[in-house]
């Protein structure tokens, strides 16, 4: 997806009260709002996705540098 498309999706999620943003310098970090009325539904949906802990461990072990080409 293009960066503008992702930005629009994030804006809509923020406007709907599902996510919050935190600005740190040039970076913006997004997170789910656990107290939203949709939290139980979001939790149920997220439980349907495979666990990614092993993939995260492999990335950390490989010492690959991840970055955004913004």
N, CA and C atoms as an extended XYZ file, in Angstrom:
210
Properties=species:S:1:pos:R:3:atomname:S:1:resname:S:1:resid:I:1 pbc="F F F"
N         0.848       -1.185        0.000 N   UNK     1
C         0.000        0.000        0.000 CA  UNK     1
C         0.886        1.238        0.000 C   UNK     1
N         0.362        2.299       -0.532 N   UNK     2
C         1.121        3.544       -0.556 CA  UNK     2
C         1.055        4.230        0.806 C   UNK     2
N         2.041        5.068        1.086 N   UNK     3
C         2.085        5.795        2.354 CA  UNK     3
C         0.848        6.678        2.534 C   UNK     3
N         0.390        7.418        1.498 N   UNK     4
C        -0.820        8.222        1.683 CA  UNK     4
C        -2.051        7.384        2.020 C   UNK     4
N        -2.144        6.198        1.419 N   UNK     5
C        -3.278        5.315        1.699 CA  UNK     5
C        -3.252        4.844        3.151 C   UNK     5
N        -2.083        4.460        3.621 N   UNK     6
C        -1.950        4.019        5.015 CA  UNK     6
C        -2.277        5.163        5.958 C   UNK     6
N        -1.797        6.365        5.635 N   UNK     7
C        -2.083        7.535        6.473 CA  UNK     7
C        -3.580        7.794        6.573 C   UNK     7
N        -4.294        7.634        5.480 N   UNK     8
C        -5.748        7.828        5.494 CA  UNK     8
C        -6.435        6.783        6.372 C   UNK     8
N        -5.990        5.544        6.279 N   UNK     9
C        -6.571        4.486        7.114 CA  UNK     9
C        -6.308        4.762        8.593 C   UNK     9
N        -5.082        5.168        8.914 N   UNK    10
C        -4.752        5.471       10.301 CA  UNK    10
C        -5.578        6.652       10.812 C   UNK    10
N        -5.771        7.660        9.963 N   UNK    11
C        -6.582        8.816       10.362 CA  UNK    11
C        -8.016        8.392       10.667 C   UNK    11
N        -8.578        7.527        9.834 N   UNK    12
C        -9.945        7.059       10.058 CA  UNK    12
C       -10.050        6.242       11.343 C   UNK    12
N        -9.058        5.392       11.606 N   UNK    13
C        -9.055        4.620       12.847 CA  UNK    13
C        -8.930        5.540       14.060 C   UNK    13
N        -8.107        6.577       13.946 N   UNK    14
C        -7.944        7.535       15.040 CA  UNK    14
C        -9.233        8.328       15.253 C   UNK    14
N        -9.834        8.801       14.166 N   UNK    15
C       -11.081        9.568       14.268 CA  UNK    15
C       -12.211        8.738       14.868 C   UNK    15
N       -12.171        7.426       14.658 N   UNK    16
C       -13.225        6.557       15.193 CA  UNK    16
C       -12.975        6.171       16.654 C   UNK    16
N       -11.798        6.570       17.193 N   UNK    17
C       -11.501        6.296       18.590 CA  UNK    17
C       -10.923        4.916       18.850 C   UNK    17
N       -10.439        4.251       17.803 N   UNK    18
C        -9.882        2.911       17.969 CA  UNK    18
C        -8.381        2.918       18.259 C   UNK    18
N        -7.676        3.935       17.760 N   UNK    19
C        -6.242        4.014       17.990 CA  UNK    19
C        -5.876        5.403       18.490 C   UNK    19
N        -4.700        5.489       19.076 N   UNK    20
C        -4.166        6.779       19.514 CA  UNK    20
C        -2.782        6.935       18.908 C   UNK    20
N        -2.326        8.175       18.824 N   UNK    21
C        -0.994        8.403       18.288 CA  UNK    21
C        -0.141        9.135       19.304 C   UNK    21
N         1.146        8.861       19.243 N   UNK    22
C         2.111        9.536       20.106 CA  UNK    22
C         3.263        9.991       19.221 C   UNK    22
N         3.514       11.278       19.206 N   UNK    23
C         4.597       11.818       18.387 CA  UNK    23
C         5.874       11.882       19.205 C   UNK    23
N         6.937       11.357       18.598 N   UNK    24
C         8.274       11.414       19.203 CA  UNK    24
C         9.226       11.911       18.126 C   UNK    24
N         9.491       13.197       18.156 N   UNK    25
C        10.341       13.789       17.118 CA  UNK    25
C         9.658       13.691       15.771 C   UNK    25
N        10.351       13.088       14.814 N   UNK    26
C         9.799       12.943       13.467 CA  UNK    26
C         8.900       11.723       13.329 C   UNK    26
N         8.894       10.845       14.330 N   UNK    27
C         8.148        9.598       14.257 CA  UNK    27
C         6.802        9.722       14.963 C   UNK    27
N         5.832        8.985       14.453 N   UNK    28
C         4.517        8.901       15.084 CA  UNK    28
C         4.264        7.423       15.372 C   UNK    28
N         3.949        7.117       16.620 N   UNK    29
C         3.681        5.741       17.042 CA  UNK    29
C         2.181        5.590       17.288 C   UNK    29
N         1.599        4.532       16.753 N   UNK    30
C         0.170        4.277       16.892 CA  UNK    30
C        -0.045        3.051       17.776 C   UNK    30
N        -1.101        3.093       18.574 N   UNK    31
C        -1.448        1.943       19.410 CA  UNK    31
C        -2.959        1.875       19.572 C   UNK    31
N        -3.438        0.665       19.853 N   UNK    32
C        -4.867        0.475       20.092 CA  UNK    32
C        -5.259        1.123       21.410 C   UNK    32
N        -6.459        1.643       21.468 N   UNK    33
C        -7.004        2.175       22.715 CA  UNK    33
C        -7.742        1.028       23.389 C   UNK    33
N        -7.194        0.539       24.491 N   UNK    34
C        -7.766       -0.627       25.167 CA  UNK    34
C        -9.125       -0.353       25.794 C   UNK    34
N        -9.446        0.897       26.057 N   UNK    35
C       -10.704        1.217       26.717 CA  UNK    35
C       -11.835        1.529       25.732 C   UNK    35
N       -11.593        1.384       24.434 N   UNK    36
C       -12.657        1.703       23.484 CA  UNK    36
C       -13.767        0.658       23.581 C   UNK    36
N       -14.966        1.032       23.182 N   UNK    37
C       -16.084        0.085       23.253 CA  UNK    37
C       -15.919       -1.074       22.269 C   UNK    37
N       -15.031       -0.894       21.284 N   UNK    38
C       -14.784       -1.961       20.306 CA  UNK    38
C       -13.672       -2.910       20.751 C   UNK    38
N       -13.068       -2.659       21.908 N   UNK    39
C       -11.936       -3.481       22.370 CA  UNK    39
C       -12.239       -4.979       22.400 C   UNK    39
N       -13.386       -5.413       22.923 N   UNK    40
C       -13.654       -6.860       22.921 CA  UNK    40
C       -13.693       -7.454       21.512 C   UNK    40
N       -14.268       -6.730       20.572 N   UNK    41
C       -14.327       -7.206       19.191 CA  UNK    41
C       -12.926       -7.257       18.585 C   UNK    41
N       -12.137       -6.220       18.806 N   UNK    42
C       -10.769       -6.182       18.283 CA  UNK    42
C        -9.952       -7.326       18.870 C   UNK    42
N       -10.075       -7.569       20.175 N   UNK    43
C        -9.352       -8.668       20.813 CA  UNK    43
C        -9.726      -10.010       20.176 C   UNK    43
N       -11.004      -10.213       19.932 N   UNK    44
C       -11.466      -11.451       19.305 CA  UNK    44
C       -10.893      -11.606       17.901 C   UNK    44
N       -10.885      -10.520       17.142 N   UNK    45
C       -10.321      -10.571       15.786 CA  UNK    45
C        -8.828      -10.855       15.821 C   UNK    45
N        -8.096      -10.195       16.713 N   UNK    46
C        -6.652      -10.385       16.787 CA  UNK    46
C        -6.281      -11.797       17.210 C   UNK    46
N        -7.127      -12.440       17.999 N   UNK    47
C        -6.872      -13.824       18.408 CA  UNK    47
C        -6.890      -14.779       17.218 C   UNK    47
N        -7.509      -14.374       16.115 N   UNK    48
C        -7.612      -15.221       14.935 CA  UNK    48
C        -6.329      -15.221       14.102 C   UNK    48
N        -5.423      -14.269       14.362 N   UNK    49
C        -4.175      -14.188       13.612 CA  UNK    49
C        -3.127      -15.098       14.246 C   UNK    49
N        -2.273      -15.693       13.424 N   UNK    50
C        -1.222      -16.545       13.983 CA  UNK    50
C        -0.262      -15.739       14.869 C   UNK    50
N         0.279      -16.396       15.876 N   UNK    51
C         1.250      -15.778       16.772 CA  UNK    51
C         2.512      -15.435       15.974 C   UNK    51
N         3.045      -14.248       16.182 N   UNK    52
C         4.214      -13.785       15.439 CA  UNK    52
C         5.479      -13.716       16.295 C   UNK    52
N         5.421      -14.230       17.521 N   UNK    53
C         6.570      -14.146       18.423 CA  UNK    53
C         7.823      -14.781       17.811 C   UNK    53
N         7.670      -15.934       17.178 N   UNK    54
C         8.833      -16.601       16.592 CA  UNK    54
C         9.443      -15.762       15.476 C   UNK    54
N         8.600      -15.155       14.648 N   UNK    55
C         9.103      -14.291       13.577 CA  UNK    55
C         9.823      -13.066       14.142 C   UNK    55
N         9.307      -12.506       15.211 N   UNK    56
C         9.951      -11.351       15.845 CA  UNK    56
C        11.301      -11.771       16.412 C   UNK    56
N        11.358      -12.920       17.061 N   UNK    57
C        12.626      -13.432       17.600 CA  UNK    57
C        13.664      -13.616       16.491 C   UNK    57
N        13.229      -14.186       15.354 N   UNK    58
C        14.151      -14.390       14.230 CA  UNK    58
C        14.664      -13.057       13.691 C   UNK    58
N        13.798      -12.063       13.590 N   UNK    59
C        14.227      -10.745       13.120 CA  UNK    59
C        15.254      -10.142       14.070 C   UNK    59
N        14.994      -10.229       15.361 N   UNK    60
C        15.934       -9.677       16.343 CA  UNK    60
C        17.273      -10.399       16.281 C   UNK    60
N        17.229      -11.708       16.135 N   UNK    61
C        18.449      -12.501       16.096 CA  UNK    61
C        19.264      -12.203       14.838 C   UNK    61
N        18.598      -11.939       13.718 N   UNK    62
C        19.297      -11.672       12.459 CA  UNK    62
C        19.919      -10.280       12.434 C   UNK    62
N        19.525       -9.429       13.370 N   UNK    63
C        20.042       -8.061       13.486 CA  UNK    63
C        19.806       -7.249       12.216 C   UNK    63
N        18.733       -7.564       11.497 N   UNK    64
C        18.352       -6.804       10.321 CA  UNK    64
C        17.877       -5.427       10.768 C   UNK    64
N        18.312       -4.402       10.076 N   UNK    65
C        17.872       -3.052       10.391 CA  UNK    65
C        16.596       -2.759        9.600 C   UNK    65
N        15.520       -2.479       10.322 N   UNK    66
C        14.257       -2.133        9.681 CA  UNK    66
C        14.131       -0.629        9.651 C   UNK    66
N        13.634       -0.096        8.548 N   UNK    67
C        13.461        1.347        8.428 CA  UNK    67
C        12.332        1.657        7.469 C   UNK    67
N        11.887        2.870        7.533 N   UNK    68
C        10.804        3.341        6.675 CA  UNK    68
C        11.401        4.222        5.584 C   UNK    68
N        11.069        3.954        4.348 N   UNK    69
C        11.542        4.772        3.232 CA  UNK    69
C        10.539        5.875        2.933 C   UNK    69
N        10.268        6.685        3.934 N   UNK    70
C         9.269        7.750        3.789 CA  UNK    70
C         9.876        8.994        3.183 C   UNK    70
